[in-house]
Amino acid sequence: MTDRRTLLTQFSRRRMLMGTAGFAAAAGAGVLPSRLLAQEPISVAGIYTVPVEQQWVSRIHIAAEAAKAAGQISYSFSENTANTDYPRVMREYAEAGAKLIVGEIFGVEQEAREVVLDYPDTAFLMGSSFMPDPAYPNLAVFDNYIQDASYLSGIIAGALTETGNIGMVGGFPIPEVNRLMHAFMAGVRETAPGAEFQVSFIGSWFDPPKAKETAFAMIENGADMLYAERFGVSDAAQEQGILAIGNVIDTQADYPDTVAASALWHFEPTLQAALARVADGSFEAENYGVYSFMKEGGCSLAPLGTFEGKVPQAALDLVAEREAAIKAGTFTVEIDDSEPTSS
């Protein structure tokens, strides 16, 4: 992790190292979007309440590291930042000269907005449960609207469950979790109309032991398929010999006989849109959640991998049909932010 106090020093050093020739080479390789060519690296800071290995945050971190490697940005970050410290860290990065600060303010919505007003020349791109507000013109919001991929993963889950009893373990019942669960359930019902769901929230974003314990209880109650919104769920599935569906990242390499499908989130389109606006001075209060939609390249269904040949062809045909329709705009997966309940 890069110390916040070194942000400006790193920015200056990178500016000296990245000359015109370096950007020309990157452009020739097709690395940099045309809107960002000839721009100096933008100073970006990330503030995360969990480790960067955590599935949701990891997608932001990976996108930022890729932009850094492409010469678009300099990048510093803080992880495991407590909500009580979050406003202070926002201020520290803004004072250090960060041009774009990215993170998640689900637990400090109002406090973060108070900070934003004190730094009108800094762009803030924050995961939030609320829509953008013109009263905070330099605060844009996003969320992982990957309901399209979640729906497709549900189609596969419904085709693979034998009992029709599916357990779902989430972190908190907030919109970004709720909508993915509902989309998954809608997908399941396409191939298993009579499926029943056990739904539980563990009250934490990162507590694998608790998620695992909750999943075990669902298995004991008859579940033969688990929706792994949190880390720890796939471990329970693997130990009990049942299947799981991943969320946000692809963990099949760690659970080759367990994770049948995963809905993947790609933060790159969201970050690139923000960088373009920072570069041309047009950054404003805006909902960047749309860049997580499948038609924008913000989400996808992971390759079947070890489950190639194990999913019924009829389900695969339906997945292909719906994916094409989603990308074409002729099929829309419903966005339902209400708290899902067990059936």
PLY file of the C-alpha trace (Angstrom):
ply
format ascii 1.0
element vertex 343
property float x
property float y
property float z
element edge 342
property int vertex1
property int vertex2
end_header
0.00 0.00 0.00
1.23 3.50 -0.78
1.37 5.95 2.11
-0.95 8.92 1.60
1.85 11.38 2.40
3.88 10.22 -0.57
1.10 10.73 -3.09
2.32 14.07 -4.41
5.93 12.89 -4.56
4.94 9.85 -6.57
2.79 11.93 -8.86
5.69 14.27 -9.67
8.12 11.40 -10.21
5.72 9.58 -12.51
5.12 12.76 -14.50
8.86 13.06 -15.14
9.21 9.40 -16.12
6.20 9.30 -18.42
7.27 11.39 -21.39
5.65 11.92 -24.74
7.30 8.84 -26.21
5.86 6.64 -23.49
2.33 7.80 -24.18
2.78 7.45 -27.93
3.90 3.85 -27.49
0.93 3.08 -25.27
-1.44 4.70 -27.74
0.04 2.69 -30.60
-0.60 -0.49 -28.64
-4.22 0.53 -28.15
-3.84 0.75 -24.38
-5.15 4.26 -23.73
-8.58 5.58 -24.74
-8.24 8.36 -27.29
-9.84 10.87 -24.93
-6.95 10.45 -22.50
-4.06 10.59 -24.97
-1.39 13.21 -24.23
-2.76 13.71 -20.72
-0.53 13.66 -17.69
-1.31 10.80 -15.30
-4.28 11.65 -13.12
-3.64 11.38 -9.39
-6.12 8.79 -8.03
-6.64 7.61 -4.45
-8.69 4.65 -3.26
-10.24 4.34 0.20
-11.57 0.92 1.16
-13.18 -0.33 4.37
-12.03 -3.91 3.76
-8.89 -5.60 2.39
-8.33 -5.10 -1.34
-8.61 -8.90 -1.67
-12.29 -8.69 -0.71
-14.35 -9.51 -3.78
-16.22 -6.22 -4.32
-13.32 -3.91 -3.58
-10.90 -6.09 -5.53
-12.68 -5.18 -8.76
-12.10 -1.46 -8.15
-8.49 -2.07 -7.13
-7.75 -4.23 -10.19
-9.19 -1.60 -12.54
-7.12 1.11 -10.87
-3.94 -0.97 -11.05
-4.58 -1.59 -14.75
-5.00 2.13 -15.38
-1.80 2.77 -13.46
0.08 0.18 -15.51
-1.21 1.85 -18.68
0.22 5.18 -17.55
-3.18 6.84 -17.15
-3.00 7.41 -13.41
-0.86 7.42 -10.32
-2.58 5.41 -7.62
-2.44 5.32 -3.83
-4.87 3.51 -1.57
-5.85 2.75 2.02
-7.56 -0.49 3.01
-9.30 -1.60 6.21
-10.39 2.00 6.84
-12.98 2.12 9.61
-16.14 4.08 8.87
-15.29 6.39 11.76
-11.98 7.23 10.06
-13.32 7.45 6.53
-14.02 11.22 6.41
-10.58 11.97 7.82
-8.87 9.82 5.19
-10.92 11.50 2.46
-9.64 14.85 3.66
-6.04 13.64 3.81
-6.08 12.45 0.21
-7.80 15.62 -0.98
-5.25 17.77 0.86
-2.46 15.68 -0.70
-3.64 16.63 -4.17
-5.61 13.61 -5.41
-7.68 14.62 -8.43
-10.01 11.61 -8.17
-10.88 9.75 -4.99
-12.71 6.45 -5.37
-14.18 4.22 -2.66
-17.40 3.22 -0.90
-19.43 5.34 1.50
-22.33 3.01 2.27
-21.67 3.37 5.99
-20.85 7.11 5.99
-23.20 8.60 3.43
-23.84 11.96 5.12
-20.40 12.40 6.67
-18.74 11.82 3.31
-20.97 14.40 1.64
-19.88 17.00 4.17
-16.26 16.37 3.22
-17.01 16.59 -0.50
-18.31 20.14 -0.15
-14.99 21.26 1.35
-13.00 20.13 -1.71
-14.85 21.36 -4.81
-11.80 20.85 -7.03
-11.51 17.15 -6.17
-13.64 14.57 -7.96
-15.17 11.89 -5.74
-16.45 8.61 -7.26
-18.08 6.64 -4.48
-20.06 3.46 -4.11
-23.34 4.60 -2.58
-26.90 3.49 -1.97
-28.17 6.92 -3.06
-28.53 8.65 -6.40
-26.41 11.67 -7.37
-27.41 15.05 -5.94
-26.67 18.38 -7.67
-26.10 19.83 -4.22
-22.84 17.83 -4.23
-21.63 18.58 -7.77
-18.25 16.86 -7.43
-19.66 13.59 -6.02
-20.57 10.91 -8.55
-21.93 7.60 -7.34
-21.81 4.03 -8.55
-22.90 0.57 -7.57
-22.35 -2.87 -9.03
-25.44 -3.17 -11.17
-24.52 -6.64 -12.37
-28.08 -7.96 -12.29
-27.72 -9.04 -15.92
-24.93 -11.51 -15.15
-26.60 -12.56 -11.88
-29.76 -13.45 -13.80
-27.79 -15.59 -16.27
-26.00 -17.39 -13.44
-29.40 -18.16 -11.95
-30.49 -19.89 -15.15
-27.53 -22.26 -14.77
-28.19 -22.77 -11.06
-31.81 -23.70 -11.74
-30.70 -26.24 -14.32
-28.26 -27.89 -11.91
-30.21 -28.02 -8.65
-31.81 -31.40 -7.99
-33.90 -30.55 -4.94
-34.92 -27.03 -5.95
-33.78 -25.84 -2.51
-31.27 -23.02 -2.85
-29.46 -21.21 -0.04
-28.42 -17.56 -0.41
-25.97 -15.86 1.95
-25.46 -12.11 1.70
-23.62 -9.42 3.62
-26.25 -6.76 4.29
-29.76 -6.30 2.82
-28.86 -3.11 0.97
-29.82 -2.32 -2.64
-26.58 -3.47 -4.24
-26.94 -6.92 -2.66
-30.72 -7.18 -2.90
-30.90 -6.52 -6.63
-28.37 -9.23 -7.41
-30.18 -11.78 -5.28
-33.52 -10.97 -6.92
-31.99 -11.21 -10.40
-30.41 -14.56 -9.52
-33.74 -15.85 -8.21
-35.47 -14.72 -11.40
-32.92 -16.64 -13.43
-33.37 -19.75 -11.31
-37.12 -19.69 -11.91
-36.53 -19.80 -15.66
-35.21 -23.36 -15.40
-36.60 -24.42 -11.99
-40.02 -22.72 -11.65
-40.80 -24.40 -8.35
-37.51 -23.56 -6.63
-37.51 -22.43 -3.00
-34.96 -20.12 -1.43
-33.38 -19.77 1.99
-32.12 -16.18 2.39
-29.89 -14.88 5.16
-27.60 -11.89 5.78
-24.57 -12.12 8.05
-24.25 -8.41 8.91
-20.70 -8.11 7.62
-18.85 -7.56 4.37
-15.98 -9.80 5.33
-16.60 -12.61 7.82
-15.93 -15.92 6.02
-16.40 -18.07 9.16
-19.86 -16.61 9.80
-20.84 -16.95 6.14
-19.67 -20.56 6.18
-21.60 -21.31 9.36
-24.76 -19.79 7.86
-24.31 -21.84 4.70
-23.91 -25.05 6.72
-27.28 -24.37 8.37
-28.89 -24.00 4.95
-27.36 -27.26 3.75
-28.71 -29.00 6.82
-32.10 -27.57 5.88
-31.97 -29.22 2.46
-30.14 -26.80 0.16
-28.18 -28.48 -2.62
-27.10 -25.22 -4.27
-25.68 -22.06 -2.66
-25.49 -18.48 -3.87
-22.13 -17.23 -2.57
-22.55 -13.48 -2.25
-19.89 -13.57 0.50
-16.61 -15.37 0.99
-16.94 -18.55 3.07
-20.08 -19.88 1.39
-18.24 -21.84 -1.29
-16.09 -23.43 1.42
-19.21 -24.85 3.03
-20.47 -26.08 -0.34
-17.15 -27.73 -1.11
-16.96 -29.49 2.24
-20.52 -30.81 1.89
-20.20 -31.80 -1.75
-22.83 -29.48 -3.20
-22.65 -26.72 -5.81
-22.27 -22.96 -5.51
-22.67 -19.89 -7.70
-20.09 -17.13 -7.39
-20.59 -13.39 -7.27
-18.45 -10.47 -8.53
-15.29 -12.55 -9.01
-14.55 -16.00 -10.43
-13.36 -18.38 -7.70
-13.71 -21.58 -9.69
-9.93 -22.09 -9.69
-10.15 -22.48 -5.90
-13.31 -24.59 -6.03
-13.11 -26.50 -9.35
-15.75 -29.07 -8.45
-18.02 -26.64 -6.60
-18.44 -23.27 -8.33
-20.52 -23.93 -11.43
-20.92 -20.33 -12.60
-20.15 -16.78 -11.48
-21.49 -13.32 -12.25
-18.46 -11.08 -12.79
-18.20 -7.33 -12.21
-15.84 -5.29 -14.38
-15.12 -1.86 -12.91
-12.98 -0.76 -15.84
-15.81 0.94 -17.82
-16.84 2.89 -14.71
-13.31 4.07 -13.96
-12.54 4.95 -17.57
-15.68 7.07 -17.83
-14.71 8.96 -14.68
-11.12 9.49 -15.82
-12.30 10.89 -19.14
-14.50 13.42 -17.36
-11.79 14.41 -14.91
-9.40 14.89 -17.82
-11.73 17.17 -19.79
-13.13 18.99 -16.77
-16.70 17.72 -17.17
-16.89 15.58 -13.99
-20.15 16.20 -12.15
-22.78 14.55 -9.97
-23.77 11.55 -12.05
-24.89 7.94 -11.67
-22.05 5.73 -12.87
-23.96 2.58 -12.00
-25.03 2.26 -15.63
-21.45 1.35 -16.58
-21.88 -1.94 -14.70
-24.62 -3.07 -17.07
-23.75 -5.92 -19.43
-24.33 -3.82 -22.55
-21.64 -1.41 -21.29
-19.16 -4.23 -20.65
-19.50 -3.83 -16.90
-20.45 -7.43 -16.15
-20.31 -10.88 -17.67
-20.88 -14.53 -16.96
-17.65 -16.36 -16.18
-16.57 -19.17 -18.52
-17.95 -22.57 -17.50
-14.43 -23.93 -17.10
-14.54 -27.19 -15.18
-18.32 -27.33 -15.68
-18.05 -27.39 -19.44
-20.28 -30.24 -20.63
-22.04 -30.50 -17.25
-24.76 -27.91 -17.79
-27.84 -28.99 -19.79
-27.72 -27.66 -23.34
-31.22 -26.22 -23.06
-30.03 -23.98 -20.23
-26.97 -22.90 -22.20
-29.14 -22.07 -25.18
-31.37 -19.92 -22.98
-28.34 -18.17 -21.49
-27.01 -17.38 -24.97
-30.42 -16.15 -26.13
-30.95 -13.89 -23.12
-27.38 -12.57 -23.14
-27.73 -11.51 -26.76
-31.08 -9.87 -26.03
-29.68 -8.03 -23.01
-26.80 -6.64 -25.05
-29.18 -5.67 -27.85
-31.52 -3.93 -25.42
-34.50 -6.15 -26.24
-34.56 -7.90 -22.85
-34.27 -6.14 -19.52
-33.50 -7.81 -16.21
-35.67 -6.22 -13.53
-33.87 -4.17 -10.89
-35.51 -4.95 -7.56
-33.79 -3.30 -4.59
-36.24 -4.58 -1.96
-34.96 -7.02 0.63
-35.37 -10.62 -0.55
-36.93 -13.12 1.83
-36.97 -16.87 2.15
-39.77 -18.72 0.36
0 1
1 2
2 3
3 4
4 5
5 6
6 7
7 8
8 9
9 10
10 11
11 12
12 13
13 14
14 15
15 16
16 17
17 18
18 19
19 20
20 21
21 22
22 23
23 24
24 25
25 26
26 27
27 28
28 29
29 30
30 31
31 32
32 33
33 34
34 35
35 36
36 37
37 38
38 39
39 40
40 41
41 42
42 43
43 44
44 45
45 46
46 47
47 48
48 49
49 50
50 51
51 52
52 53
53 54
54 55
55 56
56 57
57 58
58 59
59 60
60 61
61 62
62 63
63 64
64 65
65 66
66 67
67 68
68 69
69 70
70 71
71 72
72 73
73 74
74 75
75 76
76 77
77 78
78 79
79 80
80 81
81 82
82 83
83 84
84 85
85 86
86 87
87 88
88 89
89 90
90 91
91 92
92 93
93 94
94 95
95 96
96 97
97 98
98 99
99 100
100 101
101 102
102 103
103 104
104 105
105 106
106 107
107 108
108 109
109 110
110 111
111 112
112 113
113 114
114 115
115 116
116 117
117 118
118 119
119 120
120 121
121 122
122 123
123 124
124 125
125 126
126 127
127 128
128 129
129 130
130 131
131 132
132 133
133 134
134 135
135 136
136 137
137 138
138 139
139 140
140 141
141 142
142 143
143 144
144 145
145 146
146 147
147 148
148 149
149 150
150 151
151 152
152 153
153 154
154 155
155 156
156 157
157 158
158 159
159 160
160 161
161 162
162 163
163 164
164 165
165 166
166 167
167 168
168 169
169 170
170 171
171 172
172 173
173 174
174 175
175 176
176 177
177 178
178 179
179 180
180 181
181 182
182 183
183 184
184 185
185 186
186 187
187 188
188 189
189 190
190 191
191 192
192 193
193 194
194 195
195 196
196 197
197 198
198 199
199 200
200 201
201 202
202 203
203 204
204 205
205 206
206 207
207 208
208 209
209 210
210 211
211 212
212 213
213 214
214 215
215 216
216 217
217 218
218 219
219 220
220 221
221 222
222 223
223 224
224 225
225 226
226 227
227 228
228 229
229 230
230 231
231 232
232 233
233 234
234 235
235 236
236 237
237 238
238 239
239 240
240 241
241 242
242 243
243 244
244 245
245 246
246 247
247 248
248 249
249 250
250 251
251 252
252 253
253 254
254 255
255 256
256 257
257 258
258 259
259 260
260 261
261 262
262 263
263 264
264 265
265 266
266 267
267 268
268 269
269 270
270 271
271 272
272 273
273 274
274 275
275 276
276 277
277 278
278 279
279 280
280 281
281 282
282 283
283 284
284 285
285 286
286 287
287 288
288 289
289 290
290 291
291 292
292 293
293 294
294 295
295 296
296 297
297 298
298 299
299 300
300 301
301 302
302 303
303 304
304 305
305 306
306 307
307 308
308 309
309 310
310 311
311 312
312 313
313 314
314 315
315 316
316 317
317 318
318 319
319 320
320 321
321 322
322 323
323 324
324 325
325 326
326 327
327 328
328 329
329 330
330 331
331 332
332 333
333 334
334 335
335 336
336 337
337 338
338 339
339 340
340 341
341 342
